Amino acid sequence: MSGDCAELDAVISCLNHQFSLKNLGELSFFLGLKVLRHQDRMHVSQQKYAPELLERANMMNAKPMNTPMVSSPTLISLVGSPLSDGTLYRQVVGSLQYLCLTHPDLSFAVNKVCQYMHKPHDVHCTAVTHILRYVKGAIDYGLLFQALSMSLTGFSDANWASSIEDRKSTFGFFIYLGYNLVG
């Protein structure tokens, strides 16, 4: 272990000769990511970012949901009334994309509402509201990294030609290194 620290110190010293560096101590918060360490575990979450997103969307008092998206009705582009100004929709959906860093459970639902950013309708806005209500109940969720196992495991799923509009497929995957989600 001390050999690793000596090598790290040598790298930091070398970098310090080329660039102005400042040691901020052990990582605890970075770019909206909260990092908690305990022995051989590290929990990464966005416990500060998620409430800020809910506040911007005026959803802090919303009732939490158990799932990020309902399975029906299927979202399509020509159903519902177009929003007069889609700016807030785009801002919230963009913020939800960043939240997917520590909430892979949101990936499918957020990807779905991203498909309508060019011309959002009220039904798409309702889907975003549902996602935000799920986030309300999942603020403490995050990723847990443990130094236990080095086995590589992958999971995938696909829904071939599922889009009613263009017959495009939806595909997703998760890769774990041990118990740690890495891709």
VOBA-856486 format. One record per residue (C-alpha): x, y, z. Coordinates in Angstrom, 3 decimals. Layout:
# VOBA-856486
ATOM/x/y/z
ATOM/X/Y/Z
...
# end
This chain:
# VOBA-856486
ATOM/x/y/z
ATOM/0.000/0.000/0.000
ATOM/2.787/2.457/0.871
ATOM/4.397/1.739/-2.532
ATOM/1.194/2.870/-4.223
ATOM/1.183/6.102/-2.210
ATOM/4.840/6.760/-3.088
ATOM/4.064/6.311/-6.797
ATOM/1.047/8.605/-6.517
ATOM/3.109/11.229/-4.713
ATOM/5.750/11.021/-7.472
ATOM/3.104/11.562/-10.180
ATOM/1.606/14.506/-8.292
ATOM/5.073/16.020/-7.796
ATOM/5.863/15.642/-11.503
ATOM/2.535/17.231/-12.474
ATOM/3.125/20.043/-9.992
ATOM/6.334/20.991/-11.841
ATOM/4.334/21.435/-15.068
ATOM/1.046/22.803/-13.702
ATOM/-0.090/24.698/-10.649
ATOM/-1.764/22.121/-8.405
ATOM/-3.597/22.342/-5.136
ATOM/-4.330/19.297/-2.983
ATOM/-7.961/19.519/-1.906
ATOM/-7.812/16.402/0.246
ATOM/-9.950/13.325/-0.068
ATOM/-12.701/13.437/-2.685
ATOM/-16.137/14.134/-1.219
ATOM/-17.969/16.291/-3.772
ATOM/-17.202/16.865/-7.453
ATOM/-19.360/18.254/-10.319
ATOM/-22.598/17.548/-8.465
ATOM/-21.484/14.049/-7.468
ATOM/-21.382/13.263/-3.758
ATOM/-18.801/10.611/-2.849
ATOM/-18.980/8.751/0.456
ATOM/-16.199/6.313/1.348
ATOM/-16.372/3.592/3.963
ATOM/-13.599/0.988/4.186
ATOM/-13.554/-0.810/0.810
ATOM/-16.756/0.797/-0.506
ATOM/-17.553/4.026/-2.278
ATOM/-21.094/5.379/-2.823
ATOM/-21.517/7.982/-5.569
ATOM/-24.805/9.887/-5.688
ATOM/-26.322/13.194/-6.736
ATOM/-28.106/13.944/-3.458
ATOM/-27.571/17.672/-3.930
ATOM/-28.223/17.852/-7.681
ATOM/-31.520/15.932/-7.680
ATOM/-33.320/18.250/-5.206
ATOM/-32.031/21.282/-7.121
ATOM/-33.525/19.818/-10.296
ATOM/-36.849/19.186/-8.554
ATOM/-36.822/22.758/-7.230
ATOM/-36.184/24.210/-10.723
ATOM/-39.065/22.124/-12.094
ATOM/-41.320/23.167/-9.171
ATOM/-41.715/19.507/-8.122
ATOM/-40.344/19.523/-4.553
ATOM/-43.797/18.872/-3.093
ATOM/-44.734/16.218/-5.663
ATOM/-45.894/12.794/-4.580
ATOM/-43.150/10.179/-5.235
ATOM/-43.689/7.385/-7.783
ATOM/-42.342/3.814/-7.712
ATOM/-41.376/3.608/-11.385
ATOM/-39.729/6.127/-13.729
ATOM/-42.213/5.537/-16.557
ATOM/-45.570/3.929/-17.183
ATOM/-45.691/1.199/-19.837
ATOM/-48.711/2.682/-21.597
ATOM/-49.769/4.751/-23.418
ATOM/-46.878/4.684/-25.878
ATOM/-45.332/8.097/-26.504
ATOM/-45.450/9.336/-30.091
ATOM/-44.793/12.752/-31.590
ATOM/-48.236/13.672/-32.932
ATOM/-50.403/12.997/-29.874
ATOM/-51.435/15.819/-27.567
ATOM/-51.088/19.570/-27.867
ATOM/-47.716/21.155/-28.708
ATOM/-46.174/23.216/-25.910
ATOM/-46.122/26.936/-26.706
ATOM/-42.577/27.173/-25.311
ATOM/-40.488/24.003/-24.948
ATOM/-37.582/25.725/-23.172
ATOM/-38.361/24.415/-19.676
ATOM/-39.025/20.944/-21.103
ATOM/-35.596/20.912/-22.779
ATOM/-33.840/22.235/-19.663
ATOM/-35.418/19.635/-17.382
ATOM/-34.810/16.753/-19.794
ATOM/-31.185/17.839/-20.227
ATOM/-30.790/17.891/-16.456
ATOM/-32.337/14.432/-16.250
ATOM/-29.706/13.207/-18.712
ATOM/-26.987/14.319/-16.280
ATOM/-28.826/12.636/-13.415
ATOM/-28.549/9.327/-15.321
ATOM/-24.845/9.245/-14.328
ATOM/-25.820/7.882/-10.918
ATOM/-29.355/6.727/-11.778
ATOM/-29.056/4.169/-14.571
ATOM/-32.650/3.198/-13.726
ATOM/-33.715/6.459/-15.400
ATOM/-31.886/5.828/-18.679
ATOM/-34.718/4.288/-20.687
ATOM/-37.360/6.800/-19.607
ATOM/-35.073/9.800/-20.113
ATOM/-33.990/8.521/-23.526
ATOM/-37.651/8.212/-24.483
ATOM/-38.539/11.814/-23.569
ATOM/-35.335/13.061/-25.256
ATOM/-36.749/11.873/-28.566
ATOM/-39.328/14.692/-28.438
ATOM/-37.105/17.641/-27.502
ATOM/-37.453/19.208/-30.957
ATOM/-41.234/19.612/-30.589
ATOM/-42.570/18.540/-27.173
ATOM/-46.283/18.059/-26.555
ATOM/-48.257/18.056/-23.307
ATOM/-48.184/14.217/-23.127
ATOM/-44.369/14.310/-23.247
ATOM/-44.416/16.874/-20.455
ATOM/-46.628/14.515/-18.440
ATOM/-44.047/11.744/-18.942
ATOM/-41.287/14.079/-17.683
ATOM/-43.431/14.909/-14.646
ATOM/-43.740/11.187/-13.930
ATOM/-39.947/10.801/-14.128
ATOM/-39.470/13.732/-11.739
ATOM/-41.938/12.184/-9.290
ATOM/-39.838/9.008/-9.398
ATOM/-36.693/11.077/-8.761
ATOM/-38.429/12.598/-5.728
ATOM/-38.605/9.137/-4.157
ATOM/-35.135/8.099/-5.323
ATOM/-32.989/11.072/-4.279
ATOM/-30.675/8.919/-2.148
ATOM/-30.095/6.341/-4.913
ATOM/-26.649/6.119/-6.392
ATOM/-23.885/3.769/-7.441
ATOM/-22.026/1.561/-4.984
ATOM/-18.466/0.549/-5.831
ATOM/-16.888/-2.296/-3.865
ATOM/-13.471/-3.934/-4.083
ATOM/-14.656/-7.537/-3.780
ATOM/-14.753/-9.387/-7.077
ATOM/-13.184/-8.945/-10.492
ATOM/-15.685/-10.943/-12.561
ATOM/-17.123/-9.270/-15.661
ATOM/-20.879/-9.646/-16.212
ATOM/-23.135/-8.083/-18.797
ATOM/-26.890/-7.736/-19.191
ATOM/-28.745/-6.514/-22.247
ATOM/-32.270/-6.133/-23.500
ATOM/-33.792/-5.035/-26.768
ATOM/-37.196/-4.196/-28.132
ATOM/-36.858/-4.691/-31.872
ATOM/-38.801/-2.320/-34.121
ATOM/-40.822/-1.100/-31.155
ATOM/-41.356/2.469/-32.322
ATOM/-44.791/2.931/-33.845
ATOM/-43.589/5.935/-35.841
ATOM/-40.381/4.740/-37.516
ATOM/-39.997/1.052/-36.486
ATOM/-36.653/1.796/-34.803
ATOM/-35.408/-0.534/-32.108
ATOM/-34.524/0.225/-28.507
ATOM/-31.494/-1.439/-26.959
ATOM/-29.778/-1.133/-23.609
ATOM/-27.027/-2.842/-21.639
ATOM/-25.271/-2.842/-18.280
ATOM/-21.728/-4.085/-17.663
ATOM/-20.613/-4.960/-14.128
ATOM/-17.060/-5.475/-12.894
ATOM/-17.747/-7.537/-9.800
ATOM/-20.652/-5.750/-8.130
ATOM/-19.756/-2.407/-9.706
ATOM/-21.701/-0.920/-12.607
ATOM/-19.115/0.322/-15.102
ATOM/-20.960/0.705/-18.392
# end
